[in-house]
Amino acid sequence: MYMIPDEILNPVIEDIAGEDVIPLVQLIKGKINVSEFRMAEKLDITINRVRNMVYRLSSYDLVDSSRKKDKKKGWYVYSWTLNMPKLRDLSVKLKLDNIERLEQRLRTEKANDFFRCPDKHIRASYTLAMEHNFKCPECGLNLEKEDNTKLIETINKTLLKLKQEVEFLRELKIKPMPEKKPVKQIIKKKIRKKKATLEKPTKKKKIKRKPPKKKSFKKVKKPKNKFKPKFSKTKLKRSSKIKRFFSRKKRR
């Protein structure tokens, strides 16, 4: 959504509703359903004052409202959304009225001669100055002819600026703000999406099994017998001979 720049928006709001409404418009610009309690909290003002500002805008049909009942407290809470397309149309209309007014003044400034008091009490046309004998009715000083070339230049500059702004606003495409869906509808949509994902048959992915690695058998070294025999070799030989002798006797 394309927004109206603050340079064009703020003067229009000031002309329509007053300078104190500009911060409120900046707060709700580009947002949907901003509650009046939140506005009062952000701007640090009372709710009655917020309502007064909003009603000034609603008299030109520049804001859309929606209400919701507070279950705990029992009263209605109003939320507001700035209607940018209508604000754009209204600003174009006001600027066209200003252009028409300035063009008319430019014609009178070019066509007539003007006289001014040295103390700036009065500024009069040629016919009005003649009625007062070219003297100021307040201080009595002689009226001097005014050079209005600078004034004509400033009027031309403002006219050019206003025409450029009107062209810009006419070409500006503003989409209407989407309606804020209630929380119940959002929850229902989420449940539907979850159900749809669960109902869809899931395809089993084929797992590529890697071939088993060949086991490499390592030669295990036999541990050395740390313990020495208690008997020497000669004693062991004698003991074996004695056993044989006794075994022979038994057989006999």
C-alpha positions in Angstrom: 0.0 0.0 0.0 1.3 3.4 -1.0 1.1 6.1 1.7 0.6 9.9 1.3 3.8 11.6 2.4 3.7 13.7 5.5 4.6 16.9 3.6 1.2 16.7 1.9 -0.8 15.0 4.6 0.0 17.2 7.6 -1.2 20.5 6.2 -4.5 18.9 5.1 -5.1 17.5 8.6 -4.3 20.8 10.1 -6.8 22.6 7.9 -9.5 20.0 8.5 -9.3 19.0 12.2 -6.5 21.1 13.7 -2.8 20.8 14.5 -3.3 18.6 17.6 -4.8 15.8 15.5 -1.6 15.3 13.4 0.1 13.0 16.0 -3.0 10.9 16.2 -3.1 10.5 12.4 0.6 9.6 12.4 -0.1 6.9 15.0 -2.9 5.1 13.2 -1.6 5.6 9.6 -1.0 2.3 7.9 -2.5 0.3 10.8 -5.8 -1.6 11.2 -8.3 -1.3 14.1 -6.3 0.7 16.6 -8.2 0.9 19.9 -8.9 4.2 21.5 -7.3 3.1 24.8 -4.1 2.3 23.0 -4.2 5.8 21.3 -4.7 7.5 24.7 -1.8 5.5 26.2 0.6 6.3 23.4 -0.3 10.0 23.1 -0.5 10.3 27.0 -4.0 12.0 26.8 -7.5 11.1 28.1 -9.9 8.9 26.1 -12.4 11.8 25.9 -9.8 13.9 24.1 -9.0 11.0 21.8 -12.7 10.6 20.9 -13.0 14.4 20.3 -10.1 14.2 17.8 -11.5 11.1 16.1 -14.9 12.6 15.7 -13.4 15.6 14.0 -11.9 13.3 11.4 -15.1 11.2 11.2 -17.1 14.3 10.3 -15.2 14.3 7.0 -15.6 10.5 6.8 -11.8 9.9 7.0 -11.9 7.1 9.6 -13.7 3.7 9.8 -14.7 2.4 13.2 -15.4 -1.0 14.6 -16.6 -1.8 18.2 -16.1 -4.8 20.4 -17.6 -5.5 23.8 -15.2 -6.0 26.7 -16.3 -9.2 28.5 -14.7 -8.3 31.8 -15.8 -4.6 32.1 -19.0 -4.8 30.0 -18.5 -1.6 27.9 -17.8 -1.3 24.2 -14.2 -0.5 23.0 -14.0 1.3 19.7 -11.2 0.8 17.2 -10.3 3.1 14.3 -8.7 2.8 10.9 -7.6 5.7 8.7 -9.3 5.7 5.3 -6.4 6.7 3.0 -8.3 6.7 -0.3 -10.9 9.2 1.0 -8.2 11.3 2.6 -6.4 11.4 -0.8 -9.6 12.5 -2.6 -10.3 15.2 0.1 -6.7 16.6 -0.1 -7.0 16.8 -3.9 -10.3 18.7 -3.6 -8.9 21.2 -1.0 -5.8 21.8 -3.1 -7.9 22.5 -6.2 -10.0 25.0 -4.2 -6.7 26.7 -3.1 -5.5 26.8 -6.7 -8.7 28.5 -7.9 -8.5 31.0 -5.1 -4.9 31.9 -5.8 -5.4 32.2 -9.6 -8.2 34.7 -8.9 -5.9 36.7 -6.6 -3.1 36.6 -9.2 -5.4 38.1 -11.8 -6.4 41.0 -9.4 -2.8 41.6 -8.4 -1.7 41.9 -12.1 -4.7 44.0 -13.2 -4.7 46.6 -10.3 -2.4 49.0 -8.6 -2.2 48.9 -4.8 -1.2 51.6 -2.2 0.1 50.9 1.3 0.5 52.9 4.4 4.2 53.4 5.5 3.3 52.0 9.0 1.4 49.1 7.3 -2.0 50.1 8.7 -3.9 49.7 5.4 -3.4 48.3 1.9 -5.9 49.7 -0.6 -6.6 49.5 -4.3 -6.5 52.6 -6.6 -10.3 53.3 -6.2 -10.2 52.9 -2.4 -7.1 55.1 -2.1 -8.9 57.8 -4.2 -11.8 57.8 -1.7 -9.4 58.5 1.2 -7.5 61.1 -0.9 -4.4 58.8 -0.8 -4.1 59.2 3.0 -4.2 56.5 5.7 -7.6 56.7 7.6 -5.9 55.6 10.8 -2.6 57.6 11.0 -3.1 60.2 8.3 0.1 59.5 6.4 0.3 59.6 2.7 -0.2 56.3 1.0 2.7 55.0 -1.1 2.4 52.9 -4.3 3.3 49.3 -3.7 5.5 47.2 -5.9 3.8 43.8 -5.9 6.2 41.9 -8.2 7.6 39.8 -5.3 4.1 38.9 -4.2 3.1 37.8 -7.7 6.3 35.6 -7.8 5.4 33.9 -4.5 1.8 33.3 -5.7 3.2 31.7 -8.9 5.5 29.5 -6.9 2.8 28.3 -4.5 0.5 27.6 -7.5 3.2 25.5 -9.2 3.8 23.5 -6.0 0.0 22.9 -5.5 -0.4 21.7 -9.1 2.5 19.3 -8.7 1.0 17.9 -5.5 -2.4 17.4 -7.2 -0.8 15.5 -10.1 1.2 13.3 -7.6 -1.9 12.5 -5.6 -4.0 11.6 -8.7 -1.3 9.2 -9.9 -0.8 7.7 -6.4 -2.5 4.3 -6.2 -3.8 3.6 -2.8 -5.3 0.2 -2.0 -8.0 0.0 0.7 -6.8 -1.5 4.0 -7.7 -5.1 4.4 -10.3 -6.0 7.1 -8.8 -7.4 10.2 -10.1 -10.9 10.7 -11.3 -12.0 14.1 -9.2 -14.3 16.2 -11.8 -17.2 15.9 -11.5 -17.3 12.1 -7.7 -17.3 12.2 -7.7 -20.3 14.7 -10.2 -22.2 12.5 -7.9 -21.7 9.4 -4.9 -23.0 11.3 -6.8 -26.1 12.4 -7.9 -26.8 8.8 -4.3 -26.5 7.6 -3.1 -28.9 10.2 -5.9 -31.4 9.3 -5.0 -31.2 5.6 -1.4 -31.9 6.3 -2.2 -34.9 8.5 -4.6 -36.3 5.8 -2.1 -36.1 3.0 -0.3 -39.5 2.5 3.3 -39.2 3.2 5.7 -40.9 0.7 8.3 -43.1 2.3 11.8 -42.2 1.4 14.0 -45.0 0.2 17.0 -45.3 2.4 20.2 -46.2 0.6 22.0 -48.7 2.8 25.8 -48.7 2.6 27.6 -52.0 2.2 29.1 -53.3 5.4 32.7 -52.7 5.9 35.1 -55.8 6.0 36.4 -56.4 9.4 40.1 -56.5 9.6 41.4 -58.9 12.3 44.5 -57.7 14.1 47.0 -60.1 15.6 46.7 -60.0 19.3 49.9 -60.3 21.1 49.9 -62.8 24.0 50.7 -61.1 27.3 53.9 -62.1 28.8 53.7 -64.2 32.0 55.0 -61.8 34.6 54.8 -64.3 37.4 57.9 -66.6 37.7 57.4 -70.2 38.8 58.0 -70.9 42.4 60.1 -74.0 41.7 63.1 -74.3 39.6 63.3 -76.7 36.6 65.3 -79.4 38.4 62.8 -79.6 41.3 59.9 -79.9 38.8 61.7 -82.8 37.1 62.2 -84.7 40.4 58.6 -84.2 41.4 57.4 -85.7 38.1 59.7 -88.7 38.5 58.4 -89.4 42.0 54.8 -89.3 40.8 55.5 -91.8 38.1 57.2 -94.1 40.6 54.2 -94.2 42.9 51.7 -94.6 40.1 53.6 -97.8 38.9 53.5 -99.2 42.5 49.7 -98.8 42.6 49.3 -100.6 39.3 51.2 -103.6 40.7 
